[in-house]
Amino acid sequence: MRVLIADDEAPARARLAALLVAADDSFEVVGQAANGAEVIALCDRQPVDLVLLDIRMPGMDGIQAALALAGRPEPPAVVFVTAYDEHALAAFDANAIDYLLKPVRPERLRRALDKARALNQDQQTALAETGGFLNVSYRGGVQRIPAAEVLFLRADSKYVEVWRDVGMALTEESLRAIEERLPGLFLRVHRNALVAVDRIRALERGDAGAFRLTVEGSDEAVEVSRRHVPEVRRLLRGND
């Protein structure tokens, strides 16, 4: 893969280039940039598969550069490399596939490179166009996960629980915002719950009369409010 490294400090660029070469010899550094404008110019002149991008740079910063790249017909994958963790959510909103904190650890860089390799050009373009992802807090960090991995979402206080088969994460995005941004992927079953349409398996009624939904991939049943029961039943009949 062809890699562009962007950082306003030359020693930081050199260290990252050395880490990259040591991590995987299939990655080739095809250019270095000191600001966002140089990133755009270099991507105009040659094909780039991956940009390792600092955020705080003079002039056009990394977030602005990533947003500009995301609007291209064939955008490169972007991994942010920065000393400041407060930009994580903004970074993922700019379609970054990962977010590394300085000083970058070799093993953490390798994981980011694995993500970049797995995400082919068509997938990267589709990600930018559809927004088919969620930004979540998981195990002390911020991750971008495909919406297709989500089993159900449940509002809890100021956060929304994002349930997957590997466990539960949190997002600050509201249920309403997710529902509007990803139409058709989730069904509203309660004022505080959305369920992935293709994961709905059975509607059950408990002894107390409450309805609960069985979700494929989870032992956690999801409460269904009475007003949403008819829609769930219609969906289940259509799946028969």
C-alpha positions as CSV (number, residue, x, y, z in Angstrom):
1,M,0.0,0.0,0.0
2,R,1.1,3.5,-0.8
3,V,1.3,5.7,2.4
4,L,1.5,9.4,2.9
5,I,2.8,10.7,6.3
6,A,1.7,14.1,7.4
7,D,3.0,15.9,10.5
8,D,4.3,19.4,11.0
9,E,7.4,18.1,12.8
10,A,10.1,16.5,10.6
11,P,11.4,14.2,13.5
12,A,7.9,12.9,14.0
13,R,7.5,12.1,10.3
14,A,10.9,10.3,10.3
15,R,10.0,8.2,13.4
16,L,6.6,7.2,11.9
17,A,8.3,6.3,8.6
18,A,10.8,4.1,10.5
19,L,8.0,2.4,12.5
20,L,6.0,1.8,9.3
21,V,8.9,0.1,7.5
22,A,9.6,-2.0,10.6
23,A,6.0,-3.0,10.9
24,D,5.3,-4.2,7.4
25,D,7.4,-4.0,4.3
26,S,4.3,-4.1,2.0
27,F,3.7,-0.5,2.9
28,E,5.6,2.1,0.9
29,V,6.0,5.7,2.0
30,V,5.3,7.7,-1.2
31,G,5.4,11.2,0.4
32,Q,5.6,13.4,3.5
33,A,3.6,16.6,4.2
34,A,3.9,19.3,6.9
35,N,0.2,20.5,6.7
36,G,-3.2,19.6,5.2
37,A,-2.7,21.7,2.1
38,E,0.4,19.6,1.2
39,V,-1.5,16.4,1.8
40,I,-4.2,17.5,-0.7
41,A,-1.5,18.5,-3.2
42,L,0.4,15.2,-2.9
43,C,-2.8,13.2,-3.2
44,D,-3.6,15.2,-6.4
45,R,-0.2,14.2,-8.0
46,Q,-0.1,10.5,-7.2
47,P,-2.3,7.6,-6.0
48,V,-2.3,7.2,-2.2
49,D,-3.9,4.3,-0.3
50,L,-3.4,5.4,3.3
51,V,-2.7,8.7,5.0
52,L,-1.1,8.8,8.5
53,L,-2.3,12.2,9.5
54,D,-1.5,14.5,12.4
55,I,-4.4,16.8,13.5
56,R,-2.7,19.9,14.8
57,M,-0.9,21.4,11.9
58,P,-0.5,25.0,10.7
59,G,-2.9,26.3,8.0
60,M,-5.2,23.4,7.0
61,D,-5.3,21.0,9.9
62,G,-5.7,17.2,9.8
63,I,-9.5,17.2,10.3
64,Q,-10.0,19.6,7.4
65,A,-7.7,17.6,5.2
66,A,-9.5,14.4,6.0
67,L,-12.9,15.9,5.2
68,A,-11.6,17.1,1.9
69,L,-10.2,13.7,1.1
70,A,-13.4,11.9,2.1
71,G,-15.3,13.9,-0.6
72,R,-13.2,12.4,-3.4
73,P,-14.5,9.6,-5.7
74,E,-11.7,7.3,-4.5
75,P,-10.6,8.5,-1.0
76,P,-7.6,7.1,0.7
77,A,-8.0,5.5,4.1
78,V,-7.1,7.9,7.0
79,V,-5.5,7.1,10.3
80,F,-5.0,10.0,12.7
81,V,-1.7,10.2,14.7
82,T,-1.8,12.9,17.4
83,A,-0.8,13.7,20.9
84,Y,-4.3,15.0,21.8
85,D,-7.1,12.5,22.6
86,E,-9.8,15.1,22.8
87,H,-10.2,15.1,19.0
88,A,-11.2,11.4,18.8
89,L,-14.8,11.8,17.9
90,A,-14.2,14.6,15.4
91,A,-11.6,12.4,13.8
92,F,-14.0,9.5,13.3
93,D,-16.6,12.0,12.0
94,A,-14.0,12.8,9.3
95,N,-14.1,9.1,8.2
96,A,-10.9,8.1,9.9
97,I,-10.5,4.3,10.3
98,D,-8.4,4.6,13.4
99,Y,-6.9,7.0,15.9
100,L,-3.4,6.6,17.3
101,L,-1.9,8.6,20.2
102,K,1.7,9.7,20.3
103,P,4.1,8.2,21.1
104,V,2.9,5.5,18.8
105,R,3.5,2.0,20.0
106,P,4.6,-0.5,17.2
107,E,1.9,-3.0,18.1
108,R,-0.8,-0.3,18.0
109,L,0.4,0.8,14.6
110,R,0.3,-2.7,13.3
111,R,-3.3,-3.0,14.3
112,A,-4.1,0.2,12.4
113,L,-2.3,-1.0,9.3
114,D,-4.2,-4.3,9.5
115,K,-7.5,-2.3,9.4
116,A,-6.3,-0.2,6.5
117,R,-5.3,-3.4,4.5
118,A,-8.7,-5.0,5.2
119,L,-10.6,-1.9,4.0
120,N,-10.4,-1.9,0.3
121,Q,-11.1,1.1,-1.9
122,D,-14.8,0.2,-2.6
123,Q,-15.4,-0.2,1.1
124,Q,-13.7,3.1,2.0
125,T,-15.8,4.9,-0.6
126,A,-19.0,3.3,0.7
127,L,-18.1,4.2,4.2
128,A,-17.7,7.8,3.3
129,E,-21.0,7.9,1.3
130,T,-23.3,6.0,3.6
131,G,-22.1,6.7,7.1
132,G,-22.7,3.0,7.8
133,F,-20.8,3.1,11.1
134,L,-21.1,4.1,14.8
135,N,-18.4,5.9,16.9
136,V,-18.3,4.2,20.3
137,S,-16.3,4.2,23.5
138,Y,-15.0,0.7,24.1
139,R,-12.4,-0.6,26.6
140,G,-11.1,2.9,27.4
141,G,-10.7,4.0,23.7
142,V,-12.8,5.3,20.9
143,Q,-13.6,3.0,18.0
144,R,-15.5,3.2,14.7
145,I,-17.6,0.0,14.2
146,P,-19.7,-1.0,11.2
147,A,-23.4,-0.6,11.8
148,A,-23.9,-4.2,10.5
149,E,-22.2,-5.5,13.7
150,V,-24.8,-3.9,16.0
151,L,-27.5,-6.2,17.5
152,F,-29.5,-3.5,19.3
153,L,-29.2,-0.1,20.9
154,R,-30.6,1.0,24.2
155,A,-30.7,4.5,25.7
156,D,-29.4,4.7,29.2
157,S,-29.1,8.2,30.9
158,K,-26.9,10.4,28.7
159,Y,-25.4,7.6,26.7
160,V,-26.7,4.9,24.3
161,E,-25.6,1.3,24.8
162,V,-24.4,-0.3,21.6
163,W,-24.7,-4.1,21.9
164,R,-22.7,-6.5,19.8
165,D,-21.8,-10.1,20.0
166,V,-18.4,-9.1,21.6
167,G,-20.0,-7.0,24.3
168,M,-21.4,-3.6,25.0
169,A,-20.0,-0.2,24.1
170,L,-21.3,3.3,24.5
171,T,-22.0,6.2,22.1
172,E,-23.0,9.8,22.6
173,E,-25.1,9.8,19.4
174,S,-28.9,9.7,20.2
175,L,-31.2,6.9,19.1
176,R,-33.1,9.4,17.0
177,A,-30.0,10.6,15.2
178,I,-28.9,7.0,14.5
179,E,-32.4,6.1,13.3
180,E,-32.4,9.0,10.9
181,R,-28.8,8.5,9.7
182,L,-29.2,4.8,9.1
183,P,-32.7,4.3,7.8
184,G,-33.9,0.8,7.4
185,L,-31.2,-0.8,9.4
186,F,-32.9,-0.6,12.8
187,L,-36.5,-0.9,14.0
188,R,-37.8,1.2,16.9
189,V,-39.3,-1.2,19.4
190,H,-39.4,1.1,22.5
191,R,-38.8,4.7,23.2
192,N,-35.4,3.8,24.5
193,A,-34.5,0.9,22.1
194,L,-33.7,0.1,18.5
195,V,-33.0,-3.4,17.2
196,A,-31.2,-4.5,14.0
197,V,-33.9,-5.6,11.6
198,D,-32.0,-8.7,10.4
199,R,-31.4,-9.8,14.0
200,I,-35.0,-10.0,15.2
201,R,-36.0,-13.6,15.8
202,A,-39.1,-13.9,18.1
203,L,-41.6,-11.8,20.1
204,E,-42.5,-13.3,23.5
205,R,-44.9,-12.2,26.2
206,G,-43.9,-12.6,29.8
207,D,-46.1,-13.6,32.8
208,A,-46.7,-10.0,33.7
209,G,-47.9,-9.2,30.2
210,A,-44.7,-7.4,29.0
211,F,-43.4,-8.1,25.5
212,R,-39.8,-8.9,25.0
213,L,-37.8,-9.5,21.8
214,T,-35.3,-12.3,21.2
215,V,-32.3,-11.0,19.3
216,E,-30.0,-13.3,17.3
217,G,-26.5,-13.2,18.8
218,S,-27.5,-12.0,22.2
219,D,-28.8,-13.5,25.5
220,E,-30.2,-10.1,26.4
221,A,-33.9,-9.8,25.6
222,V,-35.1,-6.3,24.6
223,E,-38.3,-4.8,26.0
224,V,-41.0,-4.0,23.4
225,S,-43.6,-1.3,24.2
226,R,-47.2,-2.1,23.3
227,R,-47.5,0.6,20.7
228,H,-44.6,-1.1,18.7
229,V,-45.8,-4.7,19.0
230,P,-47.9,-4.6,15.8
231,E,-44.9,-3.4,13.7
232,V,-42.7,-6.1,15.2
233,R,-45.4,-8.8,14.4
234,R,-45.7,-7.5,10.8
235,L,-41.9,-7.8,10.4
236,L,-41.9,-11.3,11.8
237,R,-44.7,-12.5,9.6
238,G,-42.9,-11.1,6.6
239,N,-39.8,-13.1,7.6
240,D,-41.8,-16.4,7.7
